[in-house]
Amino acid sequence: MDASAPSSETGGREPLPSPSTPNGGAPSPPGSRLAWLRYLALVPALIPLGVIFAIVYTISWASHLTSLPGFFSFNWAPTTNWGIGVFVVGSFMTAVPALFFSMVIGLGLAVASTTYLPRLISSLLDPFVDLLAGIPSVIYGIWGFVVIGPYFGLTLNPWLSAHLQLIPWFHATRTAPINSLGLGLPLAIFVLTLMSLPITTLLIRDSLRAVPKDLWESGLALGATRWEVLRRVAFPYSRRGIMSAAFLGFGRAFGETVAVAMLIGSTAQIPPSFYGTGYTLAAAMFELIDSAYTSAQWLSVLTEMALVLLVISLVVNIAGRRLVISLSTTEVAGV
């Protein structure tokens, strides 16, 4: 029988050729041939880590950490005492209320979009919330200063002071008058709320849409209303996504610079009342950067301020990122 003819063991088909190997040796395993691709893939994966490490190292090296003694005091007296406590407090006084309002509004928008509005209407309205994230911060600042500020200074703030005068810190006095231009905490909080609203709304909306459809249908089939299913099933299921929205929204509001610098009043003090002017850490760095061009001491102080802001932002964003990653593993108890 001809050796080249197909045998009955192969069903009358030509046998597949055996893989050729160099020098007649054994074939190399597929893993070894693609191992270099794994190492090559590590390069782009390590780039963000390298950038963060480079930023932290260079900022720490440039600052020399010479101003840390007394750095967190509340006495800001350049060249003698570099207490940035007033700036850190101002950052929290604007970011925390803005986060609260953006979470409340974002939660309402997300619930309406995912639960009550028809799909067609929600698909038409959702992009407008997302478009708020694409507006430059300087546009928010100009709009707040020209349009919203006079209304706050002449109408809203006097009305709040008159009706909330029994509440401490909400009553304007002669030593802490209301700015007629509207500059101060309320205007900065209002604009920061609008600027952090897109990210909080987007994350809450996506976490609610991640709730399995079977959970919704089973809850409605048992006679529960949409609100009851939302409160007892959807909110517990997406609680980590809602918490991550809070963390990332806080980081957005805490680090905002240009708009806050234009609207908060730029006064190195803890606001004496709710309507007073102040400073935030990022806004102070933005407005004092000119001094760093001609003074090595100012450069060192500003880089240390940048290091403090970077550490706070990284901690908040890493915590929020961890919650986003764990969102897919969240389970509802009893389901």
N, C-alpha and C positions, 0 to 999 in steps of 0.2 A: 504494500500500500504506500502511496505517495505520502511522505511526511508532511508536505506543505498543504495537503488537502484538509478541509475541516473535518473534525472528528464528530462522532455521534454524541460525545459528552458535552460539546458546546452547542448542541442543537443545530448543527449545520452552519453556524456563523463563524466568521473569522475571529480568532482570539484577540483580546485587547493587547496591545504592545505593553511590555513591562517598562516601568519608568527607567530612563537611562540615568546613570550616575557617572560622575567624572572618575576616570581612572578605574572603572569597573568596580568601585567600592559599593558599600551598602547605601541605599537612598537615605538622604538626610530627612529627619522628621520635619513636618510642616512648621512646628513651633520654632525651631531653630532658624528656619529661613525667614520668618517674620519677626524674629526677636528685635531686630534693629528698628522696626517700625514702632514697637512699644517704647523703646528708649527715645525715639524721635518725637513721639507724641507727648512725652513729658515736658518738652521744651515750651510749647505754648501754654501747657497747663501750669507751669511754674512762673510764667511771666507776671501774672497779677501779684503773686506772693513776693516776687522780687521787687516789683514796683513799690508795694507797701513797705517792705523792709528798707528800700532805698530812701523813701520819703521820711520814714521815722529816723533813720540813721543820720541823714543829712540835716534834718531840722534839729536833732539833738546836738550834732556836732557844731552847727552854726550858732546855736544859742549859748553853748558852753555851760548852760544851767547855772548861771551866776546870780540870777535874780530870784531863785526859788525861796530863799529865806524871806518870809513876809509877803510872798507872792500872792497868797490868797487872803490877805487882809482887805479891809474895806477903805483903806486910805490910799487913794490914787493921787500921788504927788510926784510927777515926773522928776527924774534925776535924784530924788531923795528916797521915795518909797513907791514901789511899783505894785501896789495892791490891786489885783484885778478882780477882787471879790465882787465889786459893784457890777462888773461886766458879766460875770458868771450868773449872778442873781438876776440881772436884767434878761439874760438869755432864757432862764427858766421861767421868769414872769411873763414872757411873751410866748414861749413855745408850749408850755403846759395848757394855758387856756385855749390857744389856737388848736392844739391837738384835741382837746375836749370837744370843741365846736365842730371841727372837721370830722371827728368820729361819729358824733350824733347825726350830722347832716349826711355823711357818707353811708351810715347804716340805714337811714331812711331812704336814700336814693337806691341803695342796693336791694333793699326789701321790695320797694315798689317795682324795680326793674325785673327782679327774678320771680316775684310772687303774684303781684296784682295787675300789673300792666300787661296788655296783649303783646305778643312777641313782636308784631310789626311796629308798634309805638316804641317799645323799649329799644329795638334795633335802630330807630331813628334818633332817639334821645341820648343813648349811651355815648356816641362819639363826641357830643358837645361837652360832656364832662371830661373826657379824655383830652380834648383840645386845650383845656385850661393848663395842662402840663406843658404845652408847647409855647406858651406866651412868655417872652423874656421877663425877668424880674424887674428890669428897669421900666418896662411898660406898666407893670403893676405899681411901681413907685410913682411915676408921673401921674397915672390915673388917680391914685390915692391922694396925692398932694393937690392936684388941681380940682378934682370933682368931689371926692368923698371927704377930704379934710375940712373944707369950709362947713359942710353940713354937720360934721361931728363937733367942730368948735363952736358953732353958733346955735345949734339946735339940739342935737342928741346929748352931748355931754352936759350942758346946763340942765336939761330935763332929767337926766339920770341923777345929777347932784341934788336937785330939788326933791326928788321922790325917794331917794335912797340915803337921805341925810342922817337917818337914825342908825345906819350901818357904818361902823368905823371904817375909815380909809376910802369910803365912797362919797364923802362930802368934801367939796372943794372949799378951801380957805384962802385967806389973804396971802399966807405964806406958800400956799400951793394952789395958785389960781388955774383956771382952765385956759389953755392956749387957744386964742381966737382962730388960729390956722388949723386947729384940730390935731396938731402934732402931739404925740404921746403914746401911751400904752394902748388905749382903745383902738386907735387907727392902725398901729402895728399889728395888733392881734387880729383885727378884721382882715387885713391883707394876707397875713400868714395863714389864716384859716382857708382863704380861697386858694392859696398856693399849695397847701398840703392836702386839699380836698381830692384832687384826682388820684393820688396814690392810695389814699385810704379807701375811696370808693371802689377803685379797681380791684384791690385785694379782697375786700369784703364781698364784692359782687362775684368774683371768681370762686371764692370759698363756698358761697351759698350755691352756686351752680354746680359745684363738685359733689353736692349731696346726691346720692344715688336716687334715681327716679322711683325705684321700688319702695324706698322709705316714704316718699311723698304719697304714693298711691296706696300703700298699706295703711298709712295714717288716715287718709281721707276715706278709705273704705270702712274704717272702724267708726266713722261718724264724726271725726274731729274736724274742726274748721281749719281754714288755711292758717290763721294766726296760731292756733293750738299746735298744729304740726310744725310751724315755724319756730315757736317758742320751745317746744319739748323735744324736737328732733333736729331741725336744721341748725339752730343756734349751738346746741351741744356738739353736733358733728363738726361744725366749722369754727369752733371756738379758737383753735390755734391760728387759723387764718385771720380771724378778727384781731387776735393779740399781735400777730405779725404786722398787721396794718397799723396798729398803734405804735409799735416800735419804729417802723420805717417812716411813718408820718411825723413822729417826734424828731427823728434825725433830719428830716427835710426842713422842719420849722426851726430847729435849733441852729442849723448851719446857714440859714439864709442871710444874705449880706446886703446887697444893693438896695432892695426895696425897704428893708428895715432901717438902713442908714438914712434913707431919705425921709422916713416918716416918724421915727421914734423921738426925735428932738435933739439927740446928740448931747446929752448932759451926763457927765461922769458922777452919777449919784444914784442911790436907790430911790425910785420914785416916791415922793412923800404922800401921794394919793393915787387913786386909780387913774386919774386924768393927767398925772405928771409926766414929765419927760425923763428919759434915761438913756441907757446904752446897752447894747449886747456885745458879746465877745467878738463875733464876726464883724459887726458893724464898726467897732472900735479899731480892729485891725485894718479894715478897709480905709477908714478916714485918717489913720495915723501913719500910713505907709510912706507918705512923703518924707517924714522925719528920718526914716531908715536909710534914705538915699545919701544922707550927709552925716549920719552919726552911727558909729559902731555900737554904741550902747543901746540906742533905739532899735537897731537891727537885732541885737541879742534878745531884747525884751519881746519884740514882735514875734520872733521865731519861737520863743517859749510859749507865748500865747497861742501860736499856731499848733504847737505840740499838745497843749491842753485840749484845744478844740478837736484835734485829730483823735486823741485817745477817747474822748467822750463819744465822738461820732462812730468810731470803730466798734466800741463796746455795744452801742445801741444797734448798729446795723448787723453785727455778728449775731446778737441775740435774736433779732428779727429774722435773719436768714435761717437760723436753726429751727425756728418755729415754722417757717415756710416749708422746709425740707420734711419736717415731721407731720405736715398736714395730711399727706397721703396715707399715713398709718393710723390716723385717728379713727376710733370706733365709738359708736353710741352704745352705752351700757344697756343691756337687755334686748338688743336688736340682733 
